[in-house]
Each structure stands twice: as C-alpha cells, then as structure tokens.
Amino acid sequence: MDQVSDMRAFVQVVQRGSFSAAAEDLGLTPSAVSKLVSRLEDRLGVRLLHRTTRRLALTPEGETYLVRARDILTAIEDAETEVARASTTPRGKLRLNTGSAFMLHELAAALPDFLARHPEIEIEITVTDRVDNLVENADVAICIGPIADRSLVARRFAATERGIYAAPRYLERRGIPQTPDDLAQHDCIVLSSVPSINHWPFRDGNAIRSFEAEGRLVVDDAEAALRLAVSGAGLVHLSDLLVGNAVRRGELVPLLTQHHMVEPIPISAVYPQGRHRMLKVRVFIDFLVERFADAPWRTRLDRPKAEAAATVDSDGAPD
C-alpha cells in the first residue's frame, strides 16, 4: 500500500507540476507529498525529479518510471472499477444442479425470464436426480425433499405434495379405489430410484398406516412413471409438481384424497456456506422465491372437483 501511495504522489506531482498542487489533489500537505516522493526515490536508489525553486524536471530515470507508474495506476483503477461494477451487476457463469422433474416441468419455462433480467449471467445446468452430492461442481442446487447434509445452506422457496393418480382409461377398465384397502387389487407403478415414494401413507383414525406399493411395472425415473400412468398402465404416487399439467389436462385423476396423508415436501435452493455472497447466486435464489412462492402446480385445490367427476356407476366403472 505504501508503494502505491508513493507512486500516486509522484505521478500527481509530475502531472500538476508542483508539490503544493499535488498536495491539494491528494488531500495532504506539501511536506507530506515531498516525503512520499523522497521515500520512493530512497527505495529505488535513484533520483526521479530535479527540484529547483522555480520548477520540477524529470530525470531520465524519472521519465522511465513515470510511464510504468501510470500504467500500473491505470490498471489498479480499472480493477477497482470492475470489482465495483461486479458488486452491483450480477455477471458470470452460474453452475446449477437440478432434478429432472423440476427442470422439465417448471424451471425450463422460467429461465428465459431470468436470463432476460440478468443479461450478463450465463447458466450451466446439470440435470441429475443424485442426492449424495447435491452441490458437486455447482454454485447452487435445487432439491426436492429434506437436506441431510448439515454443512449446506438450504433456502426453501416452494413446496409440493405427493398424491395418488391414475388415468381415466385405467379407471374405466379397473374401477376407482374407494378405500386404501382397495389398492391391493390395483396395478401400482413402482419407482425404484426413490424407495420412500413407494410407501403410500394413509390416515387411520388418529394413526398413520402405510401401503407398500407393488406392481409389475418398476421404473427408475419419475418422468417415465408419469408417462406410464398417463398411458393407463396403473396407479402412481407422485408430486403435484410432476403431475400438475396432466391433471389440468384431464390425463390423470387424483384418488383417495380423503384418506391420503399429505405432508408438504420442501423445494429448496441448496449451496455451500459462504456461496450466497456471490451476487449471481443471490439474484438467482431471489428469482426462485419470487417465481415459485405461489407455485401453479397446487392441483390439490382442484382434486375434490376432479374426483367428483369420476363417479362410479352400478357396475363399478366411471360414468
């Protein structure tokens, strides 16, 4: 820091032509500026200025040093300006990890708005349903469900719920289950990648019991399970986030809503300690909160109407 101060004092003296003028610009006394220049000369071991009572003149060494000093001070000013701009303008590459369900059904439609709002941010997305290392090679990850790694910071920005669904064509063929016990007579689509999804919780008075879903169809991808359910292959237990559009289009019908035990599942932005100081991370998380706090996939509000529409006639088939 002393070297930069000495260098700046020297350049200012040369540009202003006197110690007093330079002192005024730097907010110092003329004697203080003279001491800074003398300290610089002592450190370099050469005389940079010829001092007389009437004028100042550069020595050959002073001319050489002046050129380099100006370049150095300009570089410092440019660096400080760039850092100051970066602190107010988010920029750079944002590395994001996200699961396929959230990416395909929600984030893909939202990202163009974020990029338009922040034109100096680039996004590199890794679509993965791995949960063993959420933020591997990423600035932020989007996770559905609880976060086991306590070393990470998780900011919840939305929530979803799991429900039981089937396609009208399946219900026409097999009938509508009226109680959890009826599920044993139905085909269930089993998701092997998330075993907890295959434990379907139901209220039993003041207790909760679980139906262990079994079936001839076992898949390791939630999107595949969704497509199978829409095609009429069986019942599926998935989040509103994933099935929302299919329910609104009438491709799936919610079932057993009066029995199924519903627990909100958090959707969180997850990042390592300290990463939130990066402006690009902060603005992205703020965008997620703004965009998804009132998420449009809340299909549970429509379930009573949807389920009422699937009434059963005397033959046990929907109207």
MIPATI-179435 format. One record per residue (C-alpha): x, y, z. Coordinates in steps of 0.02 Angstrom, whole numbers, plus 32768, in hexadecimal, padded with zeros to 4 digits. Layout:
> c1 / c2 / c3
> X / Y / Z
...
! end
This chain:
> c1 / c2 / c3
> 8000 / 8000 / 8000
> 8090 / 8078 / 8027
> 80DA / 8056 / 7F7C
> 8038 / 8083 / 7F25
> 8026 / 8121 / 7F8D
> 80D8 / 8155 / 7F64
> 80BC / 8130 / 7EAC
> 8018 / 8191 / 7EA7
> 8068 / 8227 / 7EFD
> 80F8 / 8228 / 7E7F
> 8084 / 821F / 7DE8
> 8014 / 82A7 / 7E2E
> 80A9 / 831C / 7E4D
> 80E2 / 8305 / 7D99
> 8034 / 831F / 7D51
> 8011 / 83BB / 7DBB
> 80C0 / 8400 / 7DAF
> 80D6 / 8427 / 7E69
> 80CE / 83D7 / 7F14
> 804D / 8453 / 7F53
> 7FD4 / 8432 / 7EC3
> 7FEA / 8377 / 7ED6
> 7FCF / 8386 / 7F92
> 7F2A / 83DF / 7F75
> 7EED / 8352 / 7F02
> 7F24 / 82CA / 7F7B
> 7EE3 / 831F / 8018
> 7F91 / 8328 / 8066
> 800C / 83B0 / 8095
> 8099 / 83DC / 801A
> 811A / 839C / 8097
> 80BF / 82F5 / 80A3
> 80BE / 82E2 / 7FE5
> 8177 / 830E / 7FDF
> 819B / 8286 / 8061
> 813B / 8204 / 7FF9
> 81A0 / 822D / 7F5D
> 8244 / 822D / 7FBF
> 8217 / 8183 / 8009
> 81F7 / 813F / 7F5B
> 82A0 / 8180 / 7F1E
> 82F9 / 8136 / 7FB5
> 82A8 / 808D / 7F96
> 82D7 / 808F / 7EDE
> 8385 / 80D5 / 7EFF
> 8376 / 8158 / 7E74
> 8342 / 820C / 7E62
> 829C / 821F / 7E05
> 8288 / 82DC / 7E0C
> 82FA / 8372 / 7DFF
> 82B8 / 83F0 / 7E7D
> 82DA / 84AB / 7E6E
> 8282 / 853F / 7EB9
> 822E / 8564 / 7E13
> 8207 / 84BD / 7DC3
> 820B / 8401 / 7DCA
> 825B / 8396 / 7D44
> 825F / 82DB / 7D28
> 8302 / 827F / 7D26
> 8319 / 81F8 / 7CA0
> 82F1 / 8177 / 7D26
> 8258 / 81DE / 7D56
> 821B / 81DD / 7CA1
> 8228 / 8120 / 7C99
> 81D5 / 8108 / 7D41
> 8147 / 8181 / 7D16
> 8111 / 811A / 7C7E
> 8109 / 8078 / 7CE1
> 80BB / 80CB / 7D7A
> 802E / 8113 / 7D12
> 800B / 8067 / 7CC7
> 8009 / 8016 / 7D74
> 7F95 / 8099 / 7DBF
> 7F20 / 808C / 7D2B
> 7F1B / 7FCF / 7D3F
> 7EF3 / 7FE2 / 7DF8
> 7E67 / 805D / 7DD1
> 7E21 / 7FE9 / 7D4C
> 7E23 / 7F56 / 7DC4
> 7DCB / 7FB9 / 7E4C
> 7D49 / 7FF6 / 7DCF
> 7D29 / 7F45 / 7D91
> 7D15 / 7F01 / 7E41
> 7CA1 / 7F90 / 7E6F
> 7C37 / 7F6D / 7DD5
> 7C33 / 7EB3 / 7DFC
> 7BF1 / 7ED9 / 7EAA
> 7B58 / 7F2E / 7E61
> 7B43 / 7ED3 / 7DBA
> 7B32 / 7E15 / 7DC3
> 7B9E / 7DC1 / 7D40
> 7BFD / 7D23 / 7D1B
> 7BD5 / 7C6B / 7D0A
> 7B58 / 7C22 / 7D85
> 7B6C / 7B66 / 7D97
> 7AC8 / 7B13 / 7DC5
> 7A99 / 7A62 / 7DF7
> 79E0 / 7A34 / 7DF0
> 7973 / 799A / 7DE6
> 791C / 796B / 7D45
> 786B / 7986 / 7D87
> 7885 / 7A3A / 7DBC
> 78EE / 7A60 / 7D22
> 7874 / 7A1B / 7CA3
> 77D0 / 7A53 / 7CF1
> 77FB / 7AFD / 7D3C
> 78AB / 7B41 / 7D2C
> 78B8 / 7B31 / 7C6E
> 7826 / 7BA9 / 7C5A
> 7868 / 7C22 / 7CDE
> 791E / 7C33 / 7CAA
> 7902 / 7CA2 / 7C10
> 78B9 / 7D27 / 7C84
> 794F / 7D1B / 7CF8
> 79CB / 7D28 / 7C69
> 796F / 7DBD / 7C20
> 7976 / 7E13 / 7CCA
> 7A30 / 7DEF / 7CE1
> 7A82 / 7DF5 / 7C34
> 7B34 / 7DE4 / 7C78
> 7B14 / 7D3C / 7CCD
> 7B31 / 7C96 / 7C76
> 7AE4 / 7BF6 / 7CBB
> 7B32 / 7B49 / 7CAF
> 7AB2 / 7AC5 / 7CE3
> 7AD1 / 7A13 / 7D1A
> 7A2F / 79AF / 7D21
> 7A44 / 7927 / 7DA3
> 79D9 / 78CE / 7E23
> 7A70 / 789F / 7E8E
> 7A64 / 78DA / 7F41
> 7B09 / 7899 / 7F84
> 7B67 / 7935 / 7F51
> 7AEC / 79C0 / 7F2A
> 7B66 / 7A4B / 7F07
> 7BF2 / 79EA / 7EB3
> 7C3F / 7A62 / 7E34
> 7BAC / 7ADA / 7E4B
> 7B8B / 7B85 / 7E95
> 7AD9 / 7B56 / 7EC7
> 7A6B / 7ABC / 7EBD
> 79AF / 7AA9 / 7EBF
> 7974 / 7A1B / 7F30
> 78C7 / 79D3 / 7F4F
> 78BD / 798A / 7FFD
> 7920 / 799A / 809F
> 79D9 / 79C3 / 809C
> 7A43 / 7946 / 80FC
> 7AEA / 79A0 / 80E9
> 7AF0 / 7A1D / 8179
> 7B8A / 7A73 / 8130
> 7B1D / 7ABB / 80A6
> 7AA9 / 7B50 / 80AD
> 79F7 / 7B2F / 806F
> 797D / 7BBA / 8048
> 78CD / 7B78 / 802D
> 7874 / 7BD5 / 7FA1
> 77DD / 7B66 / 7F82
> 778B / 7AC2 / 7FB5
> 772E / 7A37 / 7F5F
> 76C5 / 79A2 / 7F96
> 76BB / 78EE / 7F5E
> 7616 / 78A0 / 7F2B
> 75D1 / 7803 / 7EDA
> 759D / 7810 / 7E24
> 755D / 77A7 / 7D96
> 7524 / 77C5 / 7CE4
> 7469 / 77C3 / 7CBC
> 7487 / 7734 / 7C40
> 74D1 / 76CB / 7CCD
> 743F / 76F3 / 7D41
> 73C2 / 76C7 / 7CB9
> 7414 / 761D / 7CAD
> 7437 / 75F7 / 7D64
> 73C3 / 7666 / 7DC9
> 73E7 / 76EE / 7E48
> 7431 / 76BA / 7EF1
> 73C0 / 76F9 / 7F7C
> 742D / 76CC / 8012
> 74E8 / 76AB / 802C
> 74C0 / 75F2 / 803B
> 7484 / 75F3 / 7F87
> 7534 / 761B / 7F4B
> 7567 / 7566 / 7F5F
> 74F8 / 753E / 7ECA
> 7548 / 75C0 / 7E5A
> 75E6 / 75CE / 7DF0
> 7664 / 7645 / 7E3F
> 76F8 / 7692 / 7DE5
> 7791 / 7680 / 7E55
> 781D / 7702 / 7E52
> 78C0 / 76AB / 7E7E
> 792D / 7747 / 7E83
> 78CF / 7792 / 7F18
> 7896 / 7702 / 7F88
> 783A / 7776 / 8001
> 77BD / 77A2 / 7F78
> 7782 / 76ED / 7F79
> 7745 / 76FD / 802D
> 769A / 774C / 8018
> 7661 / 7797 / 80C0
> 75AA / 7799 / 80F4
> 754A / 77D9 / 8189
> 74FF / 774F / 81F5
> 74A1 / 77AC / 827D
> 7527 / 7805 / 82E1
> 75AF / 7793 / 829C
> 760A / 7788 / 81F8
> 7622 / 76E6 / 819A
> 7684 / 76C7 / 80FD
> 7657 / 7667 / 8060
> 76EF / 7615 / 8011
> 76D7 / 762E / 7F57
> 76FD / 7597 / 7EEB
> 76E6 / 7579 / 7E33
> 7725 / 752B / 7D94
> 7768 / 75D2 / 7D57
> 7806 / 7610 / 7DAD
> 7861 / 76A9 / 7D69
> 78F3 / 7712 / 7DA6
> 78B8 / 77BA / 7D62
> 7824 / 7822 / 7DA0
> 7803 / 786A / 7CF4
> 77F6 / 77BA / 7CAE
> 777E / 778C / 7D3A
> 7714 / 7823 / 7D0E
> 770C / 77F2 / 7C56
> 76DD / 7740 / 7C82
> 7651 / 777D / 7CF3
> 760D / 77F1 / 7C6C
> 760D / 775E / 7BF2
> 759D / 76FC / 7C69
> 761F / 7682 / 7CAC
> 75EF / 7696 / 7D64
> 75E7 / 7702 / 7DFF
> 7678 / 7773 / 7E2A
> 76B0 / 77D3 / 7EC4
> 7703 / 7876 / 7E8B
> 7710 / 792D / 7EBA
> 7697 / 79B3 / 7E81
> 772C / 7A08 / 7E31
> 7741 / 7975 / 7DBA
> 768B / 794C / 7D94
> 7640 / 79FB / 7D97
> 7630 / 7A15 / 7CDC
> 75F0 / 7964 / 7CC1
> 7567 / 7980 / 7D43
> 7534 / 7A25 / 7CF7
> 7529 / 79D4 / 7C4C
> 74BF / 7948 / 7C91
> 7542 / 78C3 / 7C6C
> 754D / 7891 / 7D24
> 74CD / 788F / 7DB1
> 74FC / 78A1 / 7E6A
> 74C1 / 7811 / 7ED7
> 749D / 77EF / 7F90
> 74B8 / 78A5 / 7FBE
> 744B / 7892 / 805A
> 74BC / 7807 / 809A
> 756B / 7831 / 805C
> 75DF / 787F / 80DD
> 7625 / 791D / 8091
> 76CA / 796B / 80CA
> 7716 / 7A02 / 8073
> 77BB / 79D6 / 801E
> 7835 / 7A69 / 801F
> 7886 / 7AA4 / 7F7F
> 7928 / 7AFB / 7FAB
> 79BC / 7B56 / 7F60
> 7A55 / 7B05 / 7FAE
> 7B05 / 7B4B / 7FB0
> 7BA7 / 7B41 / 8015
> 7BC8 / 7BB8 / 80A5
> 7C00 / 7C62 / 8064
> 7BC6 / 7C47 / 7FB1
> 7B34 / 7CBF / 7FCC
> 7BB1 / 7D4E / 7FCB
> 7BBF / 7D36 / 7F0F
> 7B45 / 7DB1 / 7EC1
> 7B16 / 7D3A / 7E33
> 7AE1 / 7CB8 / 7EB5
> 7A7C / 7D36 / 7F1B
> 7A1A / 7D79 / 7E87
> 79F4 / 7CC8 / 7E49
> 79B0 / 7C91 / 7EF1
> 794B / 7D32 / 7F00
> 7903 / 7D0B / 7E54
> 78D1 / 7C5B / 7E8B
> 7878 / 7CA2 / 7F25
> 781E / 7D25 / 7EBC
> 77EC / 7CAB / 7E34
> 77B8 / 7C12 / 7E97
> 777C / 7C4F / 7F41
> 76CA / 7C41 / 7EFD
> 76ED / 7BAB / 7E90
> 766D / 7B81 / 7E08
> 7677 / 7AC5 / 7E24
> 7603 / 7AC7 / 7EBC
> 758D / 7A4C / 7E6A
> 754F / 7A0E / 7F13
> 74D7 / 7AA2 / 7F14
> 7483 / 7A57 / 7E7B
> 747A / 79A4 / 7EBB
> 73CC / 79A2 / 7F06
> 7384 / 79DE / 7E61
> 73EE / 7966 / 7DFB
> 73C6 / 78D1 / 7E69
> 730D / 78F8 / 7E6D
> 730E / 78F5 / 7DAF
> 734B / 7840 / 7DB4
> 72AB / 77F8 / 7E02
> 728C / 773E / 7E01
> 71F2 / 76ED / 7DB7
> 71A0 / 764D / 7DF2
> 721F / 75E3 / 7D91
> 72B1 / 7633 / 7DED
> 72EE / 7695 / 7D56
> 72F6 / 7752 / 7D42
> 726C / 77AC / 7CE5
! end
